[in-house]
Amino acid sequence: MTNTLSKRLQPIFARIASWFQNSRNAFIFAIVYCLITTLLVYFSPRSLPDFILFLASGYLIFALKMSIKQKALVGAVLALLIIPVVGIRNISYLGIFFQIAMFSGLALGLNIVVGFTGMLNLGYTAFFLVGSYLWAFFGSQQMFMLYAIPGTQPETTQYYLPANSFYLFLFLGLGLAALVGFLLGLPVLRVRGDYLAIVTLGFGEVMRVTANNLDHPINLTNGPQGITQIQRPILPAGLVQALGNFLAPVVGHVATQDEFYNVFFYLLALIIILFIILVVVRLNNSRIGRAWMAIREDELAAGAMGIPVVSYRLAAFSVGASFAGIMGVCFAASQTFVSPESFSFMQSIGVLSMVILGGLGSIPGVILGATVVIVLNFQVLQQLSLWLNGLRQSGGVIPIINFAWQNLSPQLDPAQYQRMLFGAILILMMIYRPEGILPPKLRKHERQTPSETVPSQLTPSESTPTEQTGEVADEAEAEHGAA
């Protein structure tokens, strides 16, 4: 019975697959899917299943076999038009999209260190802290409070720099974090394996504790209270008002300046993500990327082939740190507040879990991993918690066992078990799919066809010593070029 049913369904699935092989059909399907999910989210802004279906449209654009122009067109309309409108209609969505973009940037930076070169970094949020506190210090009133008691600054205290200096500090944060990564790597990257992981873990904790205690004798970080009233770049008031009036019939209200700031930081994070992806792709397909791949596969062999291992590891460490620095500047401005608690060890573990979940060395996989973790954390678990709270307040009972919902312990709140859930997901991934959800595709120089492995019809016993030596030299030369 089962075999008969599968035989009947097989031609249907084959026709559907062949239909999607046509780029025009895939393009039409992507447009229709995005339109339907947009309408679902628009008319049901608090529906979790509709929001997940809407998020899946991004992966659909990546997975369907469309031309680059078609993917760029659908993706641009979705990212630049649909998401801002949907986000203004439900402001929590824009916060989630910004978190996805920000942590995707962090995960892409860590992916260079962990996925491309095989180094385990457990203190990656230290570079995130560097960028955040750089703009928090110069973009707030903290410069004038160096010798004041934390929390006692008068309201009339001026800002040290104009708000639009934020754009300059994006590049300064990138450069400073890269410099810190380089300086850290000079004495550290000569160790490897578990020792490197322990050193980076210690560095991350040192940076967090330093920020927590730099409120005396000179108040640089305001201690555990954090730095508040961080400036945001100025948005043109006329443009904000005009766009608010224009979008009012669509979103159902006149958008406020805070809502436009959410749109601004989402678009800024999106631009930074595109820049990071461009840099990572170019590096990965270059001589540097091939050297990183060789170091990841076998560090001793790479060094024996003439690759300067320490120099390339320093480069990977600096590039990955720079991405965290620029994202830290963006984070500080968007939140207008930073404190040491935002850069804990668990934050580093969260970014590492995104990389492992998506796929080590995979750019789209890392972005998908960040999306899954953020949605689970900020949407799924939060919605389940709200649902259980509603059941507790309803006064109902569980059928069959006749247990009152109001007697359900608050300790069973799903939001409190996010770390346990992520740990279980990682365990299952390591057991059943260790390569990640979207593992990286094999590149051409990593493939080895049978015709390349058998250069002649002679067996080793039939080859002369001179021919064997020439073959070994040729193989070594080919391996050196591949590395």
C-alpha positions as CSV (number, residue, x, y, z in Angstrom):
1,M,0.0,0.0,0.0
2,T,2.8,2.4,1.0
3,N,4.9,1.5,-2.1
4,T,1.9,2.0,-4.4
5,L,1.1,5.4,-2.9
6,S,4.8,6.5,-3.2
7,K,4.9,5.4,-6.9
8,R,1.8,7.5,-7.6
9,L,3.1,10.5,-5.8
10,Q,6.6,10.3,-7.3
11,P,5.6,11.6,-10.8
12,I,3.7,14.5,-9.2
13,F,6.7,15.6,-7.2
14,A,8.9,15.2,-10.2
15,R,6.6,17.5,-12.2
16,I,6.6,20.1,-9.4
17,A,10.4,20.0,-9.1
18,S,10.8,20.4,-12.9
19,W,8.3,23.3,-12.8
20,F,10.5,25.1,-10.2
21,Q,13.6,24.5,-12.3
22,N,12.3,27.3,-14.6
23,S,13.5,30.6,-13.3
24,R,10.4,32.4,-14.5
25,N,8.1,30.0,-12.6
26,A,10.3,30.3,-9.5
27,F,10.2,34.1,-9.8
28,I,6.4,34.1,-10.0
29,F,6.0,31.8,-7.1
30,A,8.3,33.9,-4.9
31,I,6.3,37.1,-5.7
32,V,3.0,35.3,-4.9
33,Y,4.4,33.8,-1.7
34,C,5.8,37.2,-0.5
35,L,2.5,38.9,-1.3
36,I,0.4,36.3,0.6
37,T,2.6,36.3,3.7
38,T,2.8,40.1,3.7
39,L,-1.0,40.3,3.8
40,L,-1.2,37.7,6.5
41,V,1.3,39.7,8.7
42,Y,-0.4,43.0,7.8
43,F,-3.9,41.9,8.9
44,S,-2.7,39.7,11.8
45,P,0.3,41.6,13.2
46,R,0.5,39.5,16.4
47,S,0.2,36.1,14.8
48,L,3.4,34.1,15.4
49,P,2.8,31.5,12.6
50,D,2.2,34.2,10.1
51,F,5.3,36.0,11.1
52,I,7.4,32.8,10.8
53,L,5.9,32.2,7.3
54,F,6.8,35.8,6.4
55,L,10.4,35.3,7.6
56,A,10.6,32.2,5.5
57,S,10.2,34.3,2.4
58,G,13.8,35.5,2.8
59,Y,15.1,31.9,2.7
60,L,12.8,31.2,-0.2
61,I,14.4,33.9,-2.3
62,F,17.8,32.4,-1.5
63,A,16.8,28.8,-2.2
64,L,14.7,29.1,-5.4
65,K,16.5,28.8,-8.7
66,M,16.1,32.4,-10.0
67,S,18.6,34.7,-11.7
68,I,20.6,37.1,-9.7
69,K,18.6,40.1,-11.0
70,Q,15.3,38.4,-10.0
71,K,16.6,37.6,-6.5
72,A,17.9,41.1,-6.1
73,L,14.6,42.6,-7.2
74,V,12.4,40.5,-4.9
75,G,14.9,40.9,-2.0
76,A,15.1,44.7,-2.4
77,V,11.3,45.1,-2.4
78,L,11.0,42.8,0.6
79,A,13.8,44.4,2.6
80,L,13.4,48.1,1.7
81,L,9.6,48.4,1.3
82,I,7.6,45.6,2.8
83,I,9.6,45.1,6.1
84,P,9.6,48.8,7.1
85,V,5.9,49.1,6.5
86,V,5.1,45.9,8.4
87,G,7.5,47.0,11.1
88,I,5.9,50.4,11.6
89,R,2.5,48.7,11.8
90,N,3.9,46.4,14.5
91,I,6.9,48.1,16.1
92,S,8.1,44.9,17.7
93,Y,8.8,43.4,14.3
94,L,11.4,46.1,13.5
95,G,13.2,45.4,16.7
96,I,13.4,41.7,15.8
97,F,14.6,42.5,12.3
98,F,17.3,44.8,13.7
99,Q,18.4,42.1,16.2
100,I,18.6,39.6,13.3
101,A,20.7,42.0,11.3
102,M,23.0,42.9,14.2
103,F,23.6,39.3,15.3
104,S,24.1,38.2,11.7
105,G,26.9,40.7,11.5
106,L,28.5,39.4,14.7
107,A,28.0,35.8,13.6
108,L,29.6,36.5,10.2
109,G,32.6,38.0,11.9
110,L,33.0,35.1,14.3
111,N,32.5,32.7,11.3
112,I,35.8,34.0,9.9
113,V,37.6,33.0,13.0
114,V,35.8,29.7,13.8
115,G,34.5,28.6,10.4
116,F,37.2,29.7,8.0
117,T,40.4,29.3,10.1
118,G,39.2,26.8,12.7
119,M,40.1,28.9,15.8
120,L,37.7,28.7,18.8
121,N,37.0,32.2,20.2
122,L,35.0,32.3,23.4
123,G,35.4,36.0,24.1
124,Y,34.1,37.5,20.8
125,T,31.8,40.0,22.5
126,A,34.8,41.9,23.9
127,F,35.2,43.5,20.4
128,F,31.5,44.2,20.4
129,L,32.1,46.0,23.7
130,V,34.9,48.1,22.3
131,G,32.7,49.5,19.5
132,S,29.8,50.1,21.8
133,Y,31.7,51.9,24.5
134,L,33.6,54.0,21.9
135,W,30.5,55.7,20.7
136,A,28.9,55.6,24.2
137,F,31.8,57.6,25.6
138,F,32.1,60.2,22.9
139,G,28.5,60.4,21.9
140,S,27.1,61.0,25.4
141,Q,27.8,63.4,28.3
142,Q,30.4,61.1,29.8
143,M,33.3,63.2,28.7
144,F,32.3,65.9,31.1
145,M,31.7,63.5,34.0
146,L,35.1,62.0,34.4
147,Y,35.5,63.2,38.0
148,A,31.8,63.1,39.0
149,I,30.1,60.5,41.1
150,P,28.1,58.1,38.8
151,G,24.5,59.1,38.5
152,T,25.0,62.7,39.8
153,Q,25.4,64.6,36.4
154,P,23.1,67.6,36.0
155,E,20.5,67.6,33.3
156,T,22.1,70.7,31.7
157,T,25.4,68.8,30.9
158,Q,26.2,69.2,27.2
159,Y,27.3,66.5,24.7
160,Y,30.9,66.4,23.8
161,L,30.4,65.8,20.0
162,P,27.5,66.5,17.6
163,A,25.1,63.7,17.0
164,N,26.0,63.2,13.4
165,S,29.6,62.3,14.4
166,F,28.0,58.8,14.7
167,Y,28.7,58.2,11.0
168,L,32.4,58.8,11.5
169,F,32.5,56.6,14.6
170,L,31.2,53.7,12.6
171,F,34.5,53.6,10.8
172,L,36.5,54.4,14.0
173,G,34.7,51.5,15.8
174,L,35.6,49.2,12.9
175,G,39.3,50.3,13.0
176,L,39.7,50.3,16.8
177,A,38.2,46.8,17.2
178,A,40.5,45.5,14.4
179,L,43.4,47.1,16.3
180,V,42.4,45.5,19.6
181,G,42.0,42.1,17.8
182,F,45.5,42.5,16.3
183,L,47.1,43.5,19.6
184,L,45.4,40.6,21.4
185,G,46.4,38.2,18.7
186,L,50.1,39.1,18.7
187,P,50.9,37.2,22.0
188,V,47.9,34.8,21.9
189,L,47.7,33.3,18.4
190,R,50.8,31.2,18.8
191,V,48.8,28.9,21.0
192,R,46.0,26.8,19.6
193,G,43.2,24.5,20.4
194,D,41.8,24.5,24.0
195,Y,44.5,26.9,25.1
196,L,43.3,29.5,22.6
197,A,39.7,29.1,23.7
198,I,40.7,29.6,27.3
199,V,42.7,32.7,26.5
200,T,39.9,34.3,24.5
201,L,37.4,33.5,27.2
202,G,39.6,35.2,29.8
203,F,40.1,38.2,27.5
204,G,36.3,38.6,27.1
205,E,35.8,38.5,30.9
206,V,38.7,40.9,31.5
207,M,37.1,43.5,29.1
208,R,33.7,43.1,30.7
209,V,35.0,43.4,34.3
210,T,37.2,46.4,33.3
211,A,34.2,48.2,31.9
212,N,32.3,47.4,35.1
213,N,35.0,48.9,37.3
214,L,36.3,51.9,35.3
215,D,34.1,54.4,37.3
216,H,37.0,55.3,39.6
217,P,39.3,57.1,40.1
218,I,38.3,58.4,36.6
219,N,34.7,57.7,35.6
220,L,35.2,56.4,32.1
221,T,32.4,53.9,31.8
222,N,30.0,54.9,34.7
223,G,30.6,51.4,36.2
224,P,27.7,48.9,36.4
225,Q,25.1,51.6,35.9
226,G,26.2,52.0,32.3
227,I,26.3,55.0,30.1
228,T,22.9,56.6,29.3
229,Q,21.6,59.3,27.0
230,I,23.7,58.2,24.0
231,Q,23.0,60.3,21.0
232,R,21.4,59.2,17.8
233,P,22.1,60.8,14.4
234,I,19.7,63.5,13.6
235,L,16.9,62.7,11.1
236,P,15.5,65.5,9.0
237,A,12.3,66.6,10.7
238,G,10.6,67.6,7.4
239,L,11.3,64.2,5.8
240,V,10.1,62.4,8.9
241,Q,6.8,64.3,9.0
242,A,6.3,63.9,5.2
243,L,6.9,60.1,5.3
244,G,4.7,59.8,8.4
245,N,1.8,61.5,6.7
246,F,2.4,59.5,3.5
247,L,2.4,56.1,5.3
248,A,-0.4,56.9,7.7
249,P,-3.2,55.3,5.4
250,V,-1.1,52.2,5.1
251,V,0.1,51.6,8.6
252,G,-3.0,52.9,10.3
253,H,-1.4,55.8,12.2
254,V,1.1,58.6,11.8
255,A,4.5,57.2,12.4
256,T,6.5,58.8,15.2
257,Q,10.1,59.8,15.2
258,D,11.0,56.8,17.4
259,E,9.5,54.5,14.9
260,F,11.4,56.1,12.1
261,Y,14.6,55.7,14.2
262,N,13.8,51.9,14.3
263,V,13.5,51.9,10.5
264,F,16.7,53.9,10.2
265,F,18.8,51.5,12.3
266,Y,17.3,48.5,10.6
267,L,18.3,49.9,7.2
268,L,21.7,50.9,8.5
269,A,22.3,47.4,9.9
270,L,21.1,46.0,6.6
271,I,23.7,48.1,4.7
272,I,26.4,47.0,7.1
273,I,25.4,43.4,6.6
274,L,25.7,43.7,2.8
275,F,29.1,45.3,3.2
276,I,30.2,42.5,5.5
277,I,28.9,39.8,3.1
278,L,30.7,41.4,0.2
279,V,34.0,41.5,2.1
280,V,33.6,38.0,3.4
281,V,32.8,36.6,-0.1
282,R,35.7,38.4,-1.7
283,L,38.1,37.2,1.0
284,N,36.8,33.6,0.9
285,N,37.4,33.4,-2.8
286,S,40.8,35.0,-2.7
287,R,44.3,33.8,-1.9
288,I,43.7,34.7,1.7
289,G,40.6,32.5,1.9
290,R,42.5,29.6,0.5
291,A,45.2,30.1,3.0
292,W,42.6,30.2,5.8
293,M,41.1,26.9,4.5
294,A,44.5,25.3,4.5
295,I,45.1,26.4,8.1
296,R,41.7,25.1,9.1
297,E,42.3,21.7,7.6
298,D,45.8,21.1,8.7
299,E,47.9,23.9,10.3
300,L,51.2,22.0,10.3
301,A,50.8,21.0,6.6
302,A,49.9,24.6,5.7
303,G,53.0,25.9,7.5
304,A,55.2,23.3,5.8
305,M,53.8,24.5,2.4
306,G,55.1,28.0,3.2
307,I,51.9,29.7,4.4
308,P,52.7,32.2,7.2
309,V,50.2,30.7,9.7
310,V,50.5,33.3,12.4
311,S,50.1,36.2,10.0
312,Y,47.0,34.8,8.4
313,R,45.5,33.9,11.8
314,L,46.1,37.5,12.9
315,A,44.4,38.8,9.8
316,A,41.3,36.5,10.5
317,F,41.2,37.7,14.1
318,S,41.4,41.4,13.1
319,V,38.8,41.2,10.3
320,G,36.4,39.3,12.5
321,A,36.9,41.8,15.4
322,S,36.3,44.8,13.0
323,F,32.8,43.5,12.2
324,A,31.9,43.3,15.9
325,G,33.2,46.8,16.4
326,I,31.1,48.5,13.8
327,M,28.0,46.6,15.0
328,G,28.8,47.7,18.5
329,V,28.7,51.4,17.5
330,C,25.3,50.8,15.8
331,F,24.0,48.9,18.9
332,A,25.0,51.7,21.3
333,A,23.2,54.4,19.2
334,S,20.1,52.3,18.7
335,Q,19.7,51.5,22.4
336,T,20.9,54.9,23.7
337,F,22.3,52.9,26.7
338,V,25.1,50.4,27.2
339,S,26.2,48.5,30.3
340,P,28.7,45.7,31.0
341,E,25.9,43.2,31.4
342,S,25.2,43.4,27.7
343,F,28.6,41.8,26.9
344,S,28.6,38.7,29.1
345,F,30.2,35.3,28.4
346,M,26.7,33.9,27.5
347,Q,26.5,36.5,24.7
348,S,29.6,35.1,23.2
349,I,28.2,31.6,23.5
350,G,25.0,32.8,21.9
351,V,26.8,34.1,18.8
352,L,28.9,30.9,18.7
353,S,25.7,28.8,18.7
354,M,24.4,30.8,15.7
355,V,27.5,29.9,13.8
356,I,27.4,26.2,14.7
357,L,23.6,26.0,14.1
358,G,23.8,27.6,10.7
359,G,26.9,25.8,9.5
360,L,30.6,26.5,10.1
361,G,32.1,28.4,7.1
362,S,28.7,29.0,5.5
363,I,27.6,32.6,4.9
364,P,23.9,32.0,4.3
365,G,23.9,29.3,7.0
366,V,25.3,31.7,9.6
367,I,22.6,34.3,8.8
368,L,19.9,31.5,9.0
369,G,21.3,30.4,12.3
370,A,21.2,34.0,13.7
371,T,17.6,34.2,12.5
372,V,16.5,31.0,14.1
373,V,18.1,31.8,17.5
374,I,16.7,35.4,17.5
375,V,13.2,34.2,16.6
376,L,13.2,31.4,19.2
377,N,14.4,33.9,21.8
378,F,12.3,37.0,21.1
379,Q,9.2,35.5,19.5
380,V,8.5,31.8,20.1
381,L,9.5,31.6,23.8
382,Q,8.0,35.0,24.6
383,Q,4.7,34.1,22.9
384,L,4.5,30.8,24.8
385,S,5.1,32.7,28.0
386,L,2.3,35.1,27.2
387,W,0.0,32.2,26.3
388,L,0.7,30.4,29.6
389,N,0.1,33.6,31.5
390,G,-3.2,34.1,29.8
391,L,-4.2,30.5,30.7
392,R,-3.3,31.2,34.4
393,Q,-5.5,34.3,34.4
394,S,-8.4,32.6,32.7
395,G,-9.3,30.4,35.7
396,G,-9.7,27.3,33.5
397,V,-8.6,23.7,34.3
398,I,-6.7,21.1,32.3
399,P,-9.1,18.4,31.1
400,I,-8.9,14.8,32.4
401,I,-6.5,15.6,35.3
402,N,-8.6,18.5,36.5
403,F,-5.6,20.7,37.3
404,A,-6.2,24.5,37.5
405,W,-4.0,26.6,35.2
406,Q,-3.6,29.2,37.9
407,N,-1.8,26.7,40.1
408,L,0.9,26.2,37.3
409,S,4.2,27.3,38.7
410,P,5.9,30.4,37.3
411,Q,9.1,28.4,37.2
412,L,7.7,26.6,34.1
413,D,7.8,29.8,32.1
414,P,9.3,28.9,28.7
415,A,11.3,32.1,28.5
416,Q,13.4,31.0,31.5
417,Y,14.5,27.9,29.7
418,Q,16.0,29.5,26.6
419,R,19.6,28.4,27.4
420,M,18.5,24.8,28.1
421,L,16.6,24.8,24.8
422,F,19.6,26.2,22.9
423,G,21.8,23.6,24.6
424,A,19.4,20.8,23.5
425,I,19.3,22.1,20.0
426,L,23.1,22.2,19.8
427,I,23.4,18.6,21.2
428,L,20.9,17.3,18.6
429,M,22.7,19.2,15.8
430,M,26.0,17.7,16.8
431,I,24.5,14.2,16.8
432,Y,22.3,14.3,13.7
433,R,23.7,17.1,11.5
434,P,27.1,18.3,12.7
435,E,27.7,20.3,9.5
436,G,24.8,22.7,10.3
437,I,21.5,23.5,8.7
438,L,23.1,25.0,5.6
439,P,26.7,23.7,5.3
440,P,29.1,25.4,2.9
441,K,29.3,24.1,-0.7
442,L,32.5,22.5,-1.8
443,R,34.5,24.9,-3.8
444,K,36.2,23.9,-7.1
445,H,39.7,23.8,-5.7
446,E,38.5,21.5,-2.9
447,R,37.1,18.9,-5.3
448,Q,39.2,16.1,-6.7
449,T,37.9,14.2,-9.7
450,P,39.0,10.6,-10.5
451,S,40.7,11.8,-13.6
452,E,42.9,14.1,-11.6
453,T,43.9,11.4,-9.1
454,V,45.0,8.9,-11.8
455,P,47.4,10.8,-14.1
456,S,48.5,7.7,-16.1
457,Q,47.5,4.1,-16.7
458,L,50.7,2.8,-15.1
459,T,50.6,1.1,-11.8
460,P,53.1,2.2,-9.1
461,S,55.0,-1.1,-9.6
462,E,55.3,-0.4,-13.4
463,S,56.5,3.2,-12.9
464,T,60.2,3.9,-12.9
465,P,61.8,5.7,-9.9
466,T,62.3,8.8,-12.0
467,E,58.6,8.9,-13.1
468,Q,57.5,8.3,-9.5
469,T,59.6,11.2,-8.3
470,G,58.1,13.5,-11.0
471,E,54.6,12.4,-10.1
472,V,55.2,13.2,-6.4
473,A,56.7,16.6,-7.3
474,D,53.7,17.4,-9.5
475,E,51.3,16.4,-6.8
476,A,53.1,18.5,-4.3
477,E,53.0,21.5,-6.7
478,A,49.3,21.0,-7.2
479,E,48.6,20.8,-3.5
480,H,50.7,23.9,-3.0
481,G,48.6,25.8,-5.6
482,A,45.4,24.5,-4.0
483,A,46.5,25.6,-0.6
